[in-house]
Amino acid sequence: MFGLLKRIFEKKEIKIEKLPFYDIVCPYCFSKFHHEDVVFRAAHHREDDEALALQEDELLNDYREKFGLAPIDELEAVIHPSMIPDENKIYSGRVLMGVSDKYSIVTRDRLCPECHNDLPITAGKHPSNIISIVGATSVGKSVYMTSLIHTLQRKTANNFEAACIPLDNGISRRFRQDYEIPLFENGTLLQSTASTRRQEPFIFQFIFKEEEKPPLTLVFFDVAGEGMTDKDYLQLHASHIKNSSGILFLVDPMQIRTIRDKMIHQLGEKPGEIVGVAQEPRELVISMFGDFIAHLENSKTTIPTAVVLTKSDLLHALKQEDGDYIRTNSNVFNNVTHRGYLNLAEYENINGEIRRFLDKVDTPFVNAMDVYFKNISFFAVSALGNNPVDQQVSGIICPIRVDEPFIWLLYKLGFIEGRHE
């Protein structure tokens, strides 16, 4: 009897499963930090308390200046959690999500400690999986980004039980007005980013309906090749690449000297939109990746990198029945829809074909990629489906395989599975 009572009243050791937390990568300045290092924007201001009075946020304005944005005169104060007693800190799981100030006013507006931009609500609770889009000048980054986001929002997300959502209303408005409407509704080709123009990153989240899956953040950080001279700006771009979980590396076939003249000759009097001779892809690998890759173990990066040959519709000019470059029955010209998983047969076909094509027309580039990257695959996309003439897209825009590199990155990062049909 005594033993029974003892077992009833004896304190049982309850095992509490500790929820994980993750370092945060800011999707604006790409700095990496612990979730306890976030700062907060106060939810109110007081004229009778200097610490909570409206004030200039120098770090935020320094960031805005880098992109040519006007400074913000006054904002609510920034609260550092180190100044807040532990009992006034609010956690969700093990992640610091809010603080209560000395007036018992709660704020959950978390900011990056380096640039004071707002952080995604999921930051710290899930890995900061950032996908970056990079490439040389005139490679078509803006057009590809527009076509990719448009496709992800209207087709791909639905095929993978997900949604593709802008990080905030400002990004949503900017994308619609400056990119999606001009291209998809007006048929007007987007201009290359001027070397003097600096634009804040476009940030979208690919959020799965299955709650256990973390969201994926897609960051488009547009950098004009000729404008990459400012040291601070270059440092920001290097951090962007270094802290990415996946990279979409865009290559324009017209910037490969071996095939450029042949293409122009084949396209005849109306070649459409043909870019000028710019950095060759190999030079871009060295200049954009060499700085941070050189310091890694074995001087290689393990970041999954999709090499994306853009403007694949131009390759129609090179196709031949038994062609040296592209055959008439090439996978390049067939659009493919992946639903629920990566179709490995389709992926392996396009990866093998484009690798062989690039190896033939630009061996130094493929060799440079193999030297610096451990985890690469090759793809071909057409953001528009045809080649614009006089800055206008004729007919209906029909993107070809535009989301396939992104879906491969989902597969490599463990979000979806791959299957052989």
CORRAKA-V414710 format. One record per residue. N is the residue number from 0. PHI is phi in radians with two decimals (none if undefined). OMEGA is omega in whole degrees, -180 to 180 (NA if undefined). Layout:
N_PHI_OMEGA + N_PHI_OMEGA
This chain:
0_none_179 + 1_-1.06_-180 + 2_-1.11_179 + 3_-1.13_179 + 4_-1.07_-179 + 5_-1.08_-179 + 6_-1.19_-179 + 7_-1.18_-174 + 8_-1.60_-180 + 9_-1.17_179 + 10_-1.21_178 + 11_-1.56_177 + 12_-1.39_-179 + 13_-1.68_179 + 14_-1.51_179 + 15_-1.83_180 + 16_-1.29_-178 + 17_-1.40_178 + 18_-1.28_-179 + 19_-1.34_169 + 20_-2.38_-173 + 21_-2.36_171 + 22_-1.08_-178 + 23_-1.85_169 + 24_-1.92_180 + 25_-1.18_-179 + 26_-1.34_178 + 27_-1.73_-178 + 28_-1.89_174 + 29_1.17_173 + 30_-1.33_-176 + 31_-2.00_-175 + 32_-2.73_178 + 33_-1.31_-176 + 34_-1.12_178 + 35_-1.32_-177 + 36_-1.57_178 + 37_-1.13_171 + 38_-2.08_-174 + 39_-2.23_171 + 40_-1.58_-180 + 41_-1.01_-178 + 42_-1.51_180 + 43_-2.71_174 + 44_-2.36_-179 + 45_-2.39_179 + 46_-1.30_-177 + 47_-1.58_179 + 48_-2.38_-175 + 49_-1.02_-178 + 50_-1.16_-179 + 51_-2.04_176 + 52_-1.37_174 + 53_-1.05_-175 + 54_-2.73_177 + 55_-1.30_175 + 56_-1.77_-173 + 57_-1.13_-179 + 58_-1.12_179 + 59_-1.14_-180 + 60_-1.20_175 + 61_-1.11_178 + 62_-1.11_-178 + 63_-1.07_-180 + 64_-1.10_179 + 65_-1.06_-178 + 66_-1.90_178 + 67_1.20_180 + 68_-1.62_-179 + 69_-1.16_177 + 70_-1.18_176 + 71_-1.72_-173 + 72_-1.08_-174 + 73_-2.44_177 + 74_-2.42_173 + 75_-1.10_-175 + 76_-1.14_174 + 77_-1.65_-179 + 78_-1.82_178 + 79_-1.65_-178 + 80_-1.01_179 + 81_-1.09_179 + 82_-1.62_-176 + 83_-1.86_176 + 84_-1.03_-177 + 85_-1.00_-178 + 86_-1.21_179 + 87_-1.75_177 + 88_-1.71_-176 + 89_-1.95_-179 + 90_-2.00_169 + 91_-2.10_-168 + 92_1.17_177 + 93_-1.97_-175 + 94_-1.81_178 + 95_-1.21_-174 + 96_-2.07_-178 + 97_-2.90_175 + 98_-2.43_175 + 99_-1.93_-175 + 100_-1.40_-174 + 101_-1.20_176 + 102_-1.77_180 + 103_1.10_175 + 104_-1.67_-176 + 105_-1.56_170 + 106_-2.22_174 + 107_-2.08_-179 + 108_-1.48_-177 + 109_-1.41_-179 + 110_-2.15_171 + 111_-1.18_-179 + 112_-1.20_-177 + 113_-1.61_-176 + 114_-2.18_177 + 115_1.10_169 + 116_-1.48_179 + 117_-1.15_178 + 118_-1.69_175 + 119_-1.04_-177 + 120_-1.10_-179 + 121_-1.49_-175 + 122_-1.03_180 + 123_1.65_180 + 124_-1.47_180 + 125_-2.31_175 + 126_-1.03_178 + 127_-1.45_-178 + 128_-1.48_-178 + 129_-1.87_175 + 130_-1.82_-178 + 131_-1.92_175 + 132_-1.93_-179 + 133_-2.33_179 + 134_2.95_-178 + 135_-1.26_175 + 136_-1.04_176 + 137_1.16_180 + 138_-1.35_180 + 139_1.68_-178 + 140_-1.07_-177 + 141_-1.12_-180 + 142_-1.16_180 + 143_-1.12_179 + 144_-1.01_-179 + 145_-1.10_-179 + 146_-1.16_180 + 147_-1.13_-179 + 148_-1.09_178 + 149_-1.00_-179 + 150_-1.23_179 + 151_-1.05_-177 + 152_-1.23_-172 + 153_-1.70_-176 + 154_-2.29_-170 + 155_-1.04_-177 + 156_-0.99_180 + 157_-1.13_180 + 158_-1.22_-178 + 159_-2.13_177 + 160_0.92_-176 + 161_-2.55_174 + 162_-2.43_176 + 163_-1.90_-169 + 164_-2.21_175 + 165_-1.09_-177 + 166_-1.14_177 + 167_-2.64_-176 + 168_-1.15_180 + 169_-1.10_178 + 170_-1.14_179 + 171_-1.04_-180 + 172_-1.13_-178 + 173_-1.11_180 + 174_-1.14_-179 + 175_-1.11_-172 + 176_-1.28_-172 + 177_-1.64_-173 + 178_-2.21_-171 + 179_-1.20_-179 + 180_-1.13_179 + 181_-0.98_-175 + 182_-1.44_-171 + 183_-1.48_-180 + 184_-1.82_-179 + 185_-1.79_179 + 186_1.19_-178 + 187_-1.69_-179 + 188_-1.19_179 + 189_-1.32_180 + 190_-1.29_174 + 191_-1.11_180 + 192_-1.16_179 + 193_-1.15_-176 + 194_-1.13_-179 + 195_-1.59_-175 + 196_-1.67_179 + 197_-2.15_-173 + 198_-2.14_176 + 199_-0.97_178 + 200_-1.05_167 + 201_-1.52_-175 + 202_-2.20_177 + 203_-2.18_175 + 204_-2.03_175 + 205_-1.68_-171 + 206_-1.91_-180 + 207_-1.44_177 + 208_-1.22_176 + 209_-1.29_-169 + 210_-1.09_-178 + 211_-1.20_-178 + 212_-1.47_178 + 213_-1.24_176 + 214_-1.30_176 + 215_-1.99_-178 + 216_-1.76_179 + 217_-1.83_-177 + 218_-2.01_175 + 219_-1.86_-177 + 220_-1.96_-171 + 221_-1.41_180 + 222_-2.18_175 + 223_-1.34_-176 + 224_-0.96_-177 + 225_-1.21_-176 + 226_-1.52_-175 + 227_-1.46_180 + 228_-2.09_-180 + 229_-1.21_-174 + 230_-1.06_-179 + 231_-1.10_-179 + 232_-1.19_177 + 233_-1.11_180 + 234_-1.12_178 + 235_-1.08_-179 + 236_-1.18_178 + 237_-1.11_177 + 238_-1.11_179 + 239_-1.00_-179 + 240_-1.25_-174 + 241_-1.06_-176 + 242_-1.70_176 + 243_-1.44_174 + 244_-1.62_179 + 245_-2.70_-177 + 246_-2.27_169 + 247_-1.82_-176 + 248_-1.76_-174 + 249_-1.57_179 + 250_-2.26_179 + 251_-1.63_180 + 252_-1.03_-179 + 253_-1.33_177 + 254_-1.71_174 + 255_-1.75_-170 + 256_-1.01_-176 + 257_-1.00_-175 + 258_-1.91_-176 + 259_-1.05_-177 + 260_-1.13_179 + 261_-1.10_179 + 262_-1.13_-177 + 263_-1.07_179 + 264_-1.10_-178 + 265_-1.21_-176 + 266_-1.35_172 + 267_1.31_-172 + 268_-1.24_-178 + 269_-2.05_-176 + 270_-1.32_-177 + 271_1.33_-176 + 272_-1.47_-180 + 273_-2.01_-178 + 274_-1.37_175 + 275_-1.29_178 + 276_-1.15_-178 + 277_-2.27_177 + 278_-0.94_173 + 279_-1.31_-177 + 280_-0.93_-178 + 281_-1.09_179 + 282_-1.09_-180 + 283_-1.17_177 + 284_-0.99_-177 + 285_-1.17_-175 + 286_-1.29_-175 + 287_-1.54_-174 + 288_-1.95_-175 + 289_-1.00_-175 + 290_-1.04_-177 + 291_-1.62_-179 + 292_-1.21_-178 + 293_-1.04_-177 + 294_-1.61_-179 + 295_-1.47_177 + 296_-1.08_-177 + 297_1.10_179 + 298_0.92_177 + 299_-2.35_174 + 300_-1.80_178 + 301_-1.68_-180 + 302_-1.07_177 + 303_-1.01_-175 + 304_-2.24_177 + 305_-1.65_175 + 306_-1.48_-171 + 307_-1.97_175 + 308_-1.38_-176 + 309_-1.47_174 + 310_0.92_-175 + 311_-1.11_178 + 312_-1.09_178 + 313_-1.13_-175 + 314_-1.23_173 + 315_-0.99_-178 + 316_-1.19_-177 + 317_-1.83_-171 + 318_-1.28_176 + 319_-2.53_-178 + 320_-0.97_176 + 321_-2.12_-172 + 322_-1.21_176 + 323_-1.25_-175 + 324_-1.79_-176 + 325_-2.32_179 + 326_-1.60_-176 + 327_-1.13_180 + 328_-1.67_-176 + 329_-1.06_174 + 330_-1.09_-175 + 331_-0.98_-173 + 332_-1.59_-179 + 333_-1.74_176 + 334_-1.28_-178 + 335_-2.27_176 + 336_-1.95_176 + 337_-1.71_-178 + 338_-2.13_174 + 339_1.39_180 + 340_-2.79_175 + 341_-1.43_176 + 342_-1.27_-172 + 343_-1.16_179 + 344_-1.12_179 + 345_-1.11_180 + 346_-1.08_-178 + 347_-1.12_178 + 348_-1.09_-177 + 349_-1.23_179 + 350_-1.07_-180 + 351_-1.14_-177 + 352_-1.16_-177 + 353_-1.27_175 + 354_-1.07_179 + 355_-1.11_180 + 356_-1.09_-179 + 357_-1.19_178 + 358_-1.10_-179 + 359_-1.35_-174 + 360_-1.65_180 + 361_-2.64_-179 + 362_-1.00_-180 + 363_-1.01_180 + 364_-1.17_-180 + 365_-1.08_178 + 366_-1.09_180 + 367_-1.12_178 + 368_-1.11_-180 + 369_-1.14_-180 + 370_-1.25_-172 + 371_-1.64_-171 + 372_-2.12_-179 + 373_-1.59_-168 + 374_-2.37_-176 + 375_-2.16_171 + 376_-2.46_-173 + 377_-2.06_-177 + 378_-2.44_174 + 379_-2.30_-179 + 380_-2.37_167 + 381_-2.15_-177 + 382_-1.18_-174 + 383_-2.01_-177 + 384_1.65_175 + 385_-2.67_-175 + 386_-1.62_-179 + 387_-1.11_175 + 388_-2.18_-179 + 389_0.93_176 + 390_1.13_179 + 391_-2.12_177 + 392_-1.65_-179 + 393_-1.56_177 + 394_1.31_-177 + 395_-1.44_177 + 396_-1.29_-179 + 397_-2.23_-179 + 398_-1.01_180 + 399_-2.04_176 + 400_0.95_-171 + 401_-1.19_-178 + 402_-1.67_-174 + 403_-1.05_178 + 404_-1.08_178 + 405_-1.14_180 + 406_-1.13_176 + 407_-1.07_178 + 408_-1.15_175 + 409_-1.00_180 + 410_-1.15_-177 + 411_-1.16_-179 + 412_-1.56_173 + 413_1.48_180 + 414_-1.41_-179 + 415_-2.33_178 + 416_-1.79_174 + 417_-2.00_-179 + 418_-2.41_168 + 419_-1.58_180 + 420_-1.42_NA
